[in-house]
Amino acid sequence: MTAQAPARTGGPRELSPWPAILLATLAGAIARAAPVVQAGFPVNDGGLFASMVDDILRTGQAIPAWTSYNGLNGPFAYPPLAFVVTAGLESLVPLGTVEWLRWVPLLSAIATVPAFALLAMVLAPSRVHAAIATFVFALVPRSFEWLVMGGGLTRAPGVLLAILSIYLGIRFLKTGGRAWLGAGIGLGVTVLTHPQAGLFAAISLSLATLAYARSRPAWARMIAAAAVGLLVALPWLVLVTMRYGFDPFLSAGGVSANPVQSAFYFLTANLTDEPWWKLAAGLGVLGFIYLLFRRRYFLPVWVAVLVFADPRGAATYVTAPLSLLAAIGLLDVVVARFVGAGGDLLSAPGWPSPLLRGRSVRAVIGGALVFGMLSALLAPYVLDPMSSLDGDARSAITWSRDSLPSTARVVIVTGRFWYEDATSEWFPYLAGRVSVATVQGHEWLGSSDWQRQLDLSAALGGRADDTVAALDEWARQFNVAYDYVYVPKGRLGSVLSEEDCCSAMRVTLRESADYEIVYDGVGATIARRSGS
């Protein structure tokens, strides 16, 4: 695998990237903070993680044996570091667990921008490429969409730690020193924070070693870094194995997406979640093709391996190499051809600083950045996963907590995919009642349990716009016992989603002799099943 040209750090013709990087960090902070501040509640998911933090606070154990979420009594086998830190923060500053699920993900997601800038400085062909790549990373919705959510409690610190680990590893491979040790420690801490982020860091460091290790000592140090990472994570791995065996790891490892689907998303430039024109994704594809023709394979191979190795999380993690590819696509393909420059631009002295003096070039780059900022700010309004529970929804759930029997089993009908169904994930935590179709938490209970819950949830979602007779049929098909039906009111997704959920279900619940309406106020309609 041919290595990328190293970044040049000196020379009178090079521009300083730091003002641009600081501006990119500010832009990224605004884009990341906007949906969190506006919502007033964790964006999208997080109920499972809030419960796990509370389990630590309640038991006083750093890693409790079981989690209480949704009555599953499942193994507390998830990497624990983010939960332990958040519980510690709540003990010191009692804002409430839900509030910490807003601010810990947000602050970690903001910190990924300067962390990525460090990585870009050691990987990009020039400092200007690094600055442009940092802007792309700061503004591409997929780089922060799943980090600022409540579930970003583990995802955002995981991505941050992974990027820093990769940076330290590549810096060692290019300049030597002791950064390999920091890379190893960072790798281990990443594994203790988020499983997919740990995989991202491990894959990236392995590919970097193949691309940049030029001596036996370099190989030896990187192998030692991997050993250090294993030693850091080993106490937790041993504890989980002693408590539950290997089943939780095998179960969670089987939770994935289709690699063919991920490849399709990449080939159709769909990895970035840009709401309109896929500008960054298109530039990334141009950079990908350009580097292949130049026989500079590291960044293209990095993208391809991430897409196929971790289909479920690839879109988030691939934003790092894709941002670098987008910078190359913009500067070395679009701008270079626009101004008629020729030659091997990746190795031309001072490139592309001299061309930035041209008004037309600055207009092209400035226009791209303005479009990126607008895309980042408006994306939360049109992306369904960026929605959250509003005040009315939380009022209805609070009524359920105060009024339904503690043993109540509830069917929540929303028609949403499980990973963007805020009502179904937060209800067990906020109401303290069992939601029979909620998927979260089942990934650690075995692959068969996980698949059944996925099928059960998908089948229920398919009946959301149908009548109560379809709900009864679903319950018989999956042998589901329940006492109450909860149908939320109002818009559950972005401004492009339906204004109200499940109107036919709500009307037929009111008309059915088999159900009694017990709540029909703000936020939801709740019906009790006869005999419950």
Backbone torsions as a table, in degrees:
resi	resn	phi	psi	omega
1	MET	NA	118.5	-177.7
2	THR	-72.5	132.0	-177.0
3	ALA	-75.6	155.1	175.0
4	GLN	-72.4	150.7	176.1
5	ALA	-63.2	133.6	-178.1
6	PRO	-68.4	150.5	178.0
7	ALA	-68.9	140.9	177.1
8	ARG	-93.1	134.8	-173.8
9	THR	-109.9	3.0	-178.7
10	GLY	-140.9	-171.3	178.1
11	GLY	104.5	136.0	-175.2
12	PRO	-66.4	-20.9	-175.3
13	ARG	-89.4	-8.0	179.2
14	GLU	-78.2	140.0	175.1
15	LEU	-89.3	146.8	175.2
16	SER	-71.4	129.8	-178.1
17	PRO	-85.8	-11.6	-167.1
18	TRP	-67.9	-37.9	174.3
19	PRO	-59.3	-41.6	178.8
20	ALA	-66.3	-38.9	-179.3
21	ILE	-66.7	-40.4	176.3
22	LEU	-63.4	-40.8	178.0
23	LEU	-65.3	-39.4	177.5
24	ALA	-63.5	-39.2	178.3
25	THR	-64.2	-40.8	177.5
26	LEU	-63.8	-45.4	179.0
27	ALA	-62.2	-42.4	178.3
28	GLY	-64.2	-37.9	178.8
29	ALA	-64.4	-41.1	179.2
30	ILE	-64.7	-45.9	-179.3
31	ALA	-62.6	-38.5	-178.2
32	ARG	-75.9	-36.0	-175.7
33	ALA	-77.1	-30.1	-172.5
34	ALA	-54.5	-52.8	-178.3
35	PRO	-68.6	-31.7	-177.9
36	VAL	-70.2	-46.7	-178.6
37	VAL	-66.5	-41.7	-177.4
38	GLN	-65.5	-38.2	-174.2
39	ALA	-67.9	-38.1	-176.1
40	GLY	71.5	9.0	-178.7
41	PHE	-158.2	155.0	179.8
42	PRO	-53.7	136.3	179.2
43	VAL	-70.3	132.2	173.6
44	ASN	57.4	-104.5	-167.7
45	ASP	-94.9	-173.2	177.0
46	GLY	130.1	-9.0	-178.3
47	GLY	-60.2	-42.1	178.1
48	LEU	-61.0	-45.0	-176.9
49	PHE	-69.7	-36.1	176.1
50	ALA	-61.4	-40.5	178.6
51	SER	-64.1	-38.4	-178.8
52	MET	-69.5	-36.7	174.2
53	VAL	-63.5	-44.7	179.0
54	ASP	-64.0	-33.6	176.7
55	ASP	-60.5	-39.3	177.7
56	ILE	-66.8	-44.6	-179.3
57	LEU	-64.8	-37.2	-176.5
58	ARG	-74.8	-41.7	-176.0
59	THR	-86.0	-21.8	-176.0
60	GLY	75.3	8.4	178.5
61	GLN	-99.7	140.2	177.7
62	ALA	-62.2	-39.4	177.9
63	ILE	-133.6	93.0	178.0
64	PRO	-61.8	161.6	-179.5
65	ALA	-74.8	-34.3	-173.8
66	TRP	-136.3	154.1	174.5
67	THR	-106.3	141.7	-174.5
68	SER	-87.1	-2.2	-171.3
69	TYR	-57.5	128.0	171.1
70	ASN	57.4	26.7	178.1
71	GLY	66.8	15.8	-176.0
72	LEU	-78.2	-26.8	-174.0
73	ASN	49.4	46.2	-176.9
74	GLY	-84.9	163.9	179.5
75	PRO	-66.8	138.2	175.9
76	PHE	-84.3	70.1	-172.3
77	ALA	-104.5	-2.3	179.6
78	TYR	-69.1	145.1	175.5
79	PRO	-49.4	127.0	-162.5
80	PRO	-95.1	-8.8	-166.2
81	LEU	-58.5	-46.8	-177.5
82	ALA	-63.3	-36.6	178.8
83	PHE	-67.9	-42.3	180.0
84	VAL	-63.6	-45.2	179.7
85	VAL	-63.7	-44.0	-179.2
86	THR	-65.3	-40.0	175.9
87	ALA	-62.0	-39.4	176.9
88	GLY	-64.0	-41.3	177.5
89	LEU	-62.8	-41.6	179.2
90	GLU	-65.4	-34.5	177.5
91	SER	-67.5	-36.0	-179.1
92	LEU	-80.9	-43.6	-177.9
93	VAL	-129.2	93.2	-172.2
94	PRO	-74.2	73.1	175.6
95	LEU	-77.9	-21.8	-171.7
96	GLY	107.2	139.2	-176.6
97	THR	-57.4	-41.6	-178.4
98	VAL	-60.9	-39.8	178.6
99	GLU	-65.0	-39.8	178.2
100	TRP	-64.4	-28.8	176.8
101	LEU	-74.3	-5.4	169.3
102	ARG	-91.5	-46.8	-166.7
103	TRP	-88.8	-33.8	177.5
104	VAL	-63.6	-48.2	176.0
105	PRO	-60.9	-41.6	-177.4
106	LEU	-63.3	-50.9	-178.3
107	LEU	-62.8	-38.2	178.1
108	SER	-67.0	-39.8	179.9
109	ALA	-65.6	-38.5	176.6
110	ILE	-63.4	-41.4	-178.1
111	ALA	-66.0	-20.5	178.1
112	THR	-64.7	-23.9	-177.3
113	VAL	-68.5	-55.8	176.3
114	PRO	-64.4	-30.4	176.4
115	ALA	-63.0	-43.9	177.0
116	PHE	-63.8	-35.8	178.8
117	ALA	-58.5	-40.6	176.3
118	LEU	-60.7	-43.8	178.8
119	LEU	-64.2	-42.5	179.8
120	ALA	-62.7	-34.2	-179.1
121	MET	-65.2	-28.1	179.8
122	VAL	-95.6	-8.7	-177.7
123	LEU	-113.2	-31.6	-173.0
124	ALA	-71.8	152.9	179.9
125	PRO	-65.5	-24.5	178.8
126	SER	-152.1	169.9	178.6
127	ARG	-67.0	-33.7	178.3
128	VAL	-67.3	-41.3	173.2
129	HIS	-56.4	-42.9	-178.7
130	ALA	-62.4	-41.9	179.9
131	ALA	-65.7	-44.7	178.8
132	ILE	-63.0	-43.5	179.4
133	ALA	-60.6	-37.9	178.9
134	THR	-65.2	-39.8	175.0
135	PHE	-61.3	-43.6	179.8
136	VAL	-60.7	-48.3	-179.6
137	PHE	-61.7	-37.6	-178.5
138	ALA	-66.3	-31.6	-168.5
139	LEU	-109.4	-17.0	178.8
140	VAL	-66.6	123.3	-174.6
141	PRO	-54.3	-37.8	-175.8
142	ARG	-68.0	-19.2	179.1
143	SER	-71.3	-18.4	-179.0
144	PHE	-132.9	-13.7	-174.5
145	GLU	-51.1	-51.3	-177.0
146	TRP	-89.6	-2.3	179.1
147	LEU	-89.1	-35.1	-175.4
148	VAL	-85.2	-3.6	176.8
149	MET	-71.8	171.2	176.1
150	GLY	-59.3	-38.5	176.2
151	GLY	-68.6	-9.8	173.8
152	GLY	-69.4	-2.7	175.8
153	LEU	-53.4	-36.1	175.4
154	THR	-103.2	-35.6	-176.0
155	ARG	-64.2	-46.4	-174.6
156	ALA	-66.7	-50.4	174.9
157	PRO	-61.0	-33.6	178.4
158	GLY	-62.2	-46.8	178.1
159	VAL	-63.5	-43.3	179.1
160	LEU	-58.2	-50.1	-178.9
161	LEU	-65.7	-37.5	178.7
162	ALA	-63.1	-45.3	-179.9
163	ILE	-61.7	-43.4	179.4
164	LEU	-64.9	-38.6	178.1
165	SER	-64.0	-44.7	179.0
166	ILE	-63.5	-42.4	178.0
167	TYR	-58.4	-47.6	-178.5
168	LEU	-64.2	-39.0	178.8
169	GLY	-64.1	-45.6	-179.1
170	ILE	-70.3	-36.0	176.9
171	ARG	-61.5	-41.5	176.9
172	PHE	-62.1	-44.8	-177.2
173	LEU	-63.7	-26.6	-178.3
174	LYS	-95.6	-31.0	-173.2
175	THR	-124.0	-8.5	-178.3
176	GLY	79.9	-157.5	-179.2
177	GLY	88.5	-157.0	-176.2
178	ARG	-108.4	15.4	-178.6
179	ALA	-63.1	-20.4	178.7
180	TRP	-60.1	-34.6	179.8
181	LEU	-66.0	-43.7	176.4
182	GLY	-62.2	-36.7	177.5
183	ALA	-62.6	-41.9	179.5
184	GLY	-66.1	-45.2	178.0
185	ILE	-62.8	-43.5	178.7
186	GLY	-60.5	-39.0	178.1
187	LEU	-61.9	-46.1	179.8
188	GLY	-63.4	-43.1	-180.0
189	VAL	-66.9	-34.6	176.4
190	THR	-62.4	-44.0	177.9
191	VAL	-60.5	-35.5	179.2
192	LEU	-75.1	-6.2	-176.7
193	THR	-107.4	-45.2	-177.2
194	HIS	-155.4	128.4	-173.1
195	PRO	-63.8	-43.6	-178.9
196	GLN	-71.1	-34.3	175.5
197	ALA	-64.3	-37.8	175.9
198	GLY	-62.3	-41.0	177.1
199	LEU	-64.2	-42.4	177.2
200	PHE	-57.4	-47.1	-179.9
201	ALA	-65.0	-43.1	-177.9
202	ALA	-64.8	-44.6	178.3
203	ILE	-62.2	-45.6	-176.1
204	SER	-64.9	-42.9	178.8
205	LEU	-67.1	-35.3	178.0
206	SER	-65.2	-46.2	178.8
207	LEU	-64.7	-39.0	178.1
208	ALA	-63.3	-38.4	178.0
209	THR	-63.8	-43.6	177.6
210	LEU	-61.5	-36.0	-175.5
211	ALA	-81.9	-35.6	-167.5
212	TYR	-117.7	-15.0	-179.7
213	ALA	-71.4	120.8	-174.8
214	ARG	-117.1	5.7	-178.3
215	SER	-151.5	162.0	177.6
216	ARG	-62.3	-41.7	177.2
217	PRO	-59.3	-37.0	179.2
218	ALA	-65.2	-44.2	176.7
219	TRP	-61.3	-42.4	-178.8
220	ALA	-62.9	-41.7	-179.4
221	ARG	-66.5	-39.4	-179.6
222	MET	-70.7	-35.3	173.5
223	ILE	-64.8	-39.9	176.3
224	ALA	-63.4	-37.0	177.6
225	ALA	-62.0	-41.5	177.4
226	ALA	-62.7	-39.3	178.7
227	ALA	-65.7	-39.8	177.2
228	VAL	-61.9	-43.7	178.2
229	GLY	-59.4	-42.3	178.3
230	LEU	-63.5	-41.3	-179.8
231	LEU	-64.3	-38.1	179.3
232	VAL	-64.4	-41.6	-177.2
233	ALA	-85.7	-12.6	-170.8
234	LEU	-60.0	-43.3	-179.2
235	PRO	-56.6	-41.8	178.0
236	TRP	-67.8	-43.3	179.5
237	LEU	-59.8	-41.4	179.5
238	VAL	-66.6	-43.2	-179.6
239	LEU	-60.4	-47.4	-179.5
240	VAL	-63.5	-41.8	-179.5
241	THR	-65.2	-40.1	179.1
242	MET	-66.3	-36.1	-177.6
243	ARG	-77.1	-43.7	-168.8
244	TYR	-126.2	-2.2	-173.1
245	GLY	76.8	-158.0	-177.2
246	PHE	-93.5	-3.1	-174.6
247	ASP	-58.1	-44.1	-180.0
248	PRO	-60.6	-38.7	179.7
249	PHE	-68.2	-42.4	179.3
250	LEU	-65.3	-37.8	180.0
251	SER	-66.9	-51.4	-178.2
252	ALA	-66.3	-33.5	179.6
253	GLY	-67.2	-23.2	179.3
254	GLY	-85.3	-5.0	178.9
255	VAL	-84.3	102.1	-175.4
256	SER	-150.3	-179.8	177.3
257	ALA	-112.9	178.2	-178.2
258	ASN	-80.6	122.2	179.8
259	PRO	-63.5	-30.5	177.5
260	VAL	-65.3	-39.5	177.5
261	GLN	-63.4	-42.5	179.1
262	SER	-63.5	-40.4	177.8
263	ALA	-62.8	-38.6	178.2
264	PHE	-63.2	-43.7	178.1
265	TYR	-58.2	-41.9	-179.4
266	PHE	-67.0	-47.3	-176.5
267	LEU	-65.6	-25.2	177.6
268	THR	-99.9	15.6	175.4
269	ALA	57.3	42.9	-176.7
270	ASN	-107.1	8.0	-173.5
271	LEU	-77.9	-15.3	-169.9
272	THR	-95.3	-14.1	-177.3
273	ASP	59.4	26.8	172.6
274	GLU	-66.4	131.2	-167.6
275	PRO	-71.7	-24.6	-178.1
276	TRP	-121.5	-109.4	178.4
277	TRP	-72.4	128.2	-176.4
278	LYS	-82.1	69.1	-174.1
279	LEU	-65.6	-54.0	-178.0
280	ALA	-63.0	-41.6	179.3
281	ALA	-63.1	-43.7	178.8
282	GLY	-62.7	-43.3	177.3
283	LEU	-64.0	-36.7	177.7
284	GLY	-63.1	-40.8	177.3
285	VAL	-65.1	-40.2	175.8
286	LEU	-59.7	-45.0	178.4
287	GLY	-63.8	-38.1	177.8
288	PHE	-59.0	-50.4	-178.9
289	ILE	-66.5	-41.8	-178.9
290	TYR	-59.7	-45.6	-178.7
291	LEU	-68.6	-33.1	175.8
292	LEU	-62.3	-43.8	178.3
293	PHE	-66.0	-30.4	178.4
294	ARG	-84.3	-1.5	-179.3
295	ARG	60.1	40.7	175.4
296	ARG	-116.3	97.9	-160.1
297	TYR	-97.9	-12.2	-169.6
298	PHE	-58.5	-54.3	-177.6
299	LEU	-64.0	-45.8	176.7
300	PRO	-59.4	-42.6	179.6
301	VAL	-66.0	-39.0	177.9
302	TRP	-56.7	-48.0	178.7
303	VAL	-61.3	-49.5	-175.1
304	ALA	-62.0	-43.6	-178.4
305	VAL	-65.4	-41.3	178.8
306	LEU	-62.6	-41.1	-178.4
307	VAL	-62.3	-41.7	-175.3
308	PHE	-88.5	-27.5	-177.0
309	ALA	-79.1	-32.7	-177.2
310	ASP	-137.6	72.2	-175.0
311	PRO	-57.0	-34.1	-175.6
312	ARG	-68.0	-40.0	-176.4
313	GLY	-108.2	4.1	-171.6
314	ALA	-57.7	-41.4	-173.4
315	ALA	-60.4	-34.9	178.1
316	THR	-73.2	-48.0	-173.0
317	TYR	-76.6	-26.9	-177.7
318	VAL	-73.1	-10.5	178.3
319	THR	-62.8	-23.8	178.5
320	ALA	-67.1	-61.1	177.4
321	PRO	-66.2	-32.0	-179.0
322	LEU	-65.4	-32.9	177.3
323	SER	-66.1	-39.7	175.9
324	LEU	-65.2	-40.9	177.5
325	LEU	-64.6	-37.5	179.4
326	ALA	-64.7	-39.5	177.0
327	ALA	-62.4	-41.9	178.2
328	ILE	-67.4	-40.7	177.5
329	GLY	-61.6	-40.2	179.4
330	LEU	-69.1	-50.4	-172.8
331	LEU	-81.3	-44.1	-170.9
332	ASP	-92.8	-10.6	176.3
333	VAL	-113.8	-61.7	-174.4
334	VAL	-69.2	-58.6	-176.5
335	VAL	-64.7	-44.7	-177.6
336	ALA	-60.7	-42.5	179.1
337	ARG	-73.3	-31.9	-179.8
338	PHE	-62.8	-37.9	-177.8
339	VAL	-98.8	2.3	176.5
340	GLY	76.4	23.3	178.1
341	ALA	-76.7	153.1	-178.9
342	GLY	-136.8	-177.7	178.2
343	GLY	87.4	-175.8	179.5
344	ASP	-83.3	90.8	-172.1
345	LEU	-67.5	-25.6	-178.3
346	LEU	-67.3	-22.5	-178.8
347	SER	-115.0	5.3	179.1
348	ALA	-71.4	134.3	-177.7
349	PRO	-58.3	127.8	174.3
350	GLY	77.3	-5.4	-179.1
351	TRP	-61.2	138.5	4.2
352	PRO	-106.4	19.2	-172.8
353	SER	-51.5	-45.0	-178.0
354	PRO	-59.9	-36.0	-177.2
355	LEU	-71.7	-18.9	-177.4
356	LEU	-71.2	-10.0	178.0
357	ARG	-74.9	-18.9	-178.6
358	GLY	-75.5	136.6	-178.7
359	ARG	-62.3	-41.6	-177.2
360	SER	-64.2	-38.7	179.4
361	VAL	-67.0	-44.2	178.3
362	ARG	-62.5	-34.8	178.7
363	ALA	-66.1	-41.5	179.4
364	VAL	-62.7	-48.6	-178.1
365	ILE	-67.1	-43.6	179.3
366	GLY	-62.3	-41.3	178.0
367	GLY	-62.3	-40.0	178.6
368	ALA	-64.0	-40.3	-178.8
369	LEU	-70.5	-39.1	176.9
370	VAL	-62.8	-43.3	177.5
371	PHE	-61.3	-41.7	179.1
372	GLY	-62.0	-40.7	-179.8
373	MET	-66.2	-43.2	178.0
374	LEU	-63.3	-41.7	178.5
375	SER	-60.6	-43.7	-178.3
376	ALA	-66.7	-39.6	-177.4
377	LEU	-73.8	-32.5	-176.2
378	LEU	-93.0	-15.1	-177.7
379	ALA	-55.4	-43.3	-178.8
380	PRO	-58.6	-24.0	-178.3
381	TYR	-79.8	-19.4	-176.1
382	VAL	-117.8	-4.6	178.2
383	LEU	-100.0	119.3	-176.3
384	ASP	-57.0	-41.1	-178.0
385	PRO	-64.6	-11.9	-177.5
386	MET	-88.9	5.1	177.9
387	SER	-80.3	167.9	-179.6
388	SER	-149.2	171.0	178.7
389	LEU	-71.8	126.5	176.9
390	ASP	-87.0	-179.3	-176.5
391	GLY	-61.8	-38.3	179.2
392	ASP	-64.6	-42.6	179.6
393	ALA	-62.6	-41.4	-179.9
394	ARG	-68.9	-32.0	176.7
395	SER	-64.4	-41.9	179.6
396	ALA	-65.9	-38.9	178.3
397	ILE	-68.0	-37.7	176.9
398	THR	-62.5	-39.8	176.0
399	TRP	-60.4	-41.1	179.0
400	SER	-61.5	-41.6	178.8
401	ARG	-62.2	-40.6	-174.8
402	ASP	-84.2	-19.0	-168.4
403	SER	-119.7	-28.3	-178.0
404	LEU	-83.2	149.1	177.2
405	PRO	-57.5	148.1	-177.5
406	SER	-63.0	-21.7	-179.4
407	THR	-94.7	6.3	-174.8
408	ALA	-62.1	137.6	173.5
409	ARG	-112.0	124.8	-167.1
410	VAL	-119.3	134.3	169.4
411	VAL	-96.0	120.5	179.3
412	ILE	-103.7	117.3	-175.3
413	VAL	-104.7	111.3	-178.2
414	THR	-128.0	-26.1	-175.0
415	GLY	76.5	11.4	-177.8
416	ARG	-96.0	151.2	169.4
417	PHE	-63.9	146.4	-171.4
418	TRP	-58.5	-33.7	-175.3
419	TYR	-81.4	-4.6	175.6
420	GLU	-129.4	25.7	-179.1
421	ASP	-103.9	84.8	-177.2
422	ALA	-62.3	-37.3	-178.4
423	THR	-60.5	-48.3	-176.1
424	SER	-67.7	-33.3	-179.3
425	GLU	-79.9	-37.8	-176.1
426	TRP	-81.3	-24.4	-177.3
427	PHE	-56.2	-48.6	-179.3
428	PRO	-59.6	-34.6	-179.1
429	TYR	-76.0	-47.7	-174.5
430	LEU	-77.7	-34.1	-178.3
431	ALA	-93.5	-21.5	-176.4
432	GLY	67.6	25.9	179.8
433	ARG	-122.9	156.6	-176.5
434	VAL	-78.8	129.3	171.2
435	SER	-102.7	112.4	-167.5
436	VAL	-71.8	-19.9	-176.4
437	ALA	-108.5	2.3	178.5
438	THR	-66.6	135.1	-174.8
439	VAL	-88.2	-38.8	-173.4
440	GLN	-55.5	136.9	-179.7
441	GLY	100.4	-20.5	-177.9
442	HIS	-81.2	-13.5	-177.9
443	GLU	-65.0	-17.8	-179.8
444	TRP	-101.1	7.4	-175.0
445	LEU	-105.5	8.6	179.8
446	GLY	113.2	147.4	-175.1
447	SER	-64.6	-35.7	-179.6
448	SER	-68.1	-41.4	177.2
449	ASP	-63.0	-43.4	-180.0
450	TRP	-60.6	-47.8	-177.7
451	GLN	-65.5	-39.5	178.0
452	ARG	-61.7	-42.3	-178.8
453	GLN	-67.6	-37.1	175.2
454	LEU	-60.9	-46.0	-179.2
455	ASP	-64.8	-42.6	179.9
456	LEU	-61.1	-46.8	-178.7
457	SER	-65.4	-44.0	-179.5
458	ALA	-64.1	-40.3	179.3
459	ALA	-65.4	-39.1	177.0
460	LEU	-64.5	-42.7	178.9
461	GLY	-60.6	-35.6	178.8
462	GLY	-68.4	-15.8	179.8
463	ARG	-103.7	6.1	-174.2
464	ALA	-62.5	-33.0	-179.3
465	ASP	-93.8	9.5	-179.3
466	ASP	-100.4	-169.6	-176.2
467	THR	-93.9	175.5	179.9
468	VAL	-65.0	-24.3	176.4
469	ALA	-62.8	-36.8	177.3
470	ALA	-67.4	-34.7	176.8
471	LEU	-64.9	-43.6	177.8
472	ASP	-62.5	-39.0	177.7
473	GLU	-63.5	-41.8	177.7
474	TRP	-60.0	-43.6	-178.9
475	ALA	-63.1	-39.3	178.3
476	ARG	-69.4	-40.1	-178.5
477	GLN	-60.9	-41.4	-175.9
478	PHE	-103.7	6.0	178.5
479	ASN	54.1	52.1	-177.5
480	VAL	-100.1	126.1	175.2
481	ALA	-97.4	131.9	179.5
482	TYR	-151.9	160.8	-177.2
483	ASP	-112.5	-31.3	-173.6
484	TYR	-134.8	152.7	173.3
485	VAL	-116.7	129.7	-177.8
486	TYR	-117.2	116.7	179.7
487	VAL	-118.5	109.8	-178.0
488	PRO	-69.1	157.2	177.0
489	LYS	-110.4	154.3	175.2
490	GLY	88.8	-174.4	-177.7
491	ARG	-79.0	129.1	-176.8
492	LEU	-103.4	-9.0	-178.5
493	GLY	-127.9	-144.0	-178.3
494	SER	-74.4	-179.4	178.7
495	VAL	-65.8	-14.4	179.2
496	LEU	-89.3	-8.2	-178.8
497	SER	-82.5	172.7	-178.7
498	GLU	-62.7	146.7	-177.8
499	GLU	-69.0	-28.3	-179.1
500	ASP	-144.6	146.3	-177.2
501	CYS	-94.1	136.0	156.6
502	CYS	60.7	47.1	-175.4
503	SER	-64.3	-39.8	179.9
504	ALA	-64.0	-39.9	177.9
505	MET	-62.7	-41.8	-177.7
506	ARG	-66.7	-44.4	-178.1
507	VAL	-63.9	-45.0	-177.1
508	THR	-73.6	-25.2	172.1
509	LEU	-63.4	-41.7	179.9
510	ARG	-66.1	-33.1	-175.6
511	GLU	-86.9	-18.9	-173.4
512	SER	-75.4	137.6	175.5
513	ALA	-75.9	-12.0	-178.5
514	ASP	-88.7	-2.8	-178.0
515	TYR	-134.8	147.7	177.2
516	GLU	-121.8	124.9	178.6
517	ILE	-72.1	121.9	179.3
518	VAL	-108.3	-15.6	177.3
519	TYR	-152.8	130.7	177.4
520	ASP	-145.9	54.0	-177.6
521	GLY	-109.5	-148.9	-179.6
522	VAL	-67.7	140.5	170.7
523	GLY	91.4	-29.4	-174.2
524	ALA	-170.6	161.3	164.6
525	THR	-113.1	130.3	-178.4
526	ILE	-124.8	129.5	-178.2
527	ALA	-123.9	141.4	176.0
528	ARG	-95.2	134.4	178.8
529	ARG	-78.2	139.1	-179.5
530	SER	-57.9	136.9	-179.5
531	GLY	87.5	-1.3	-179.1
532	SER	-93.6	NA	NA
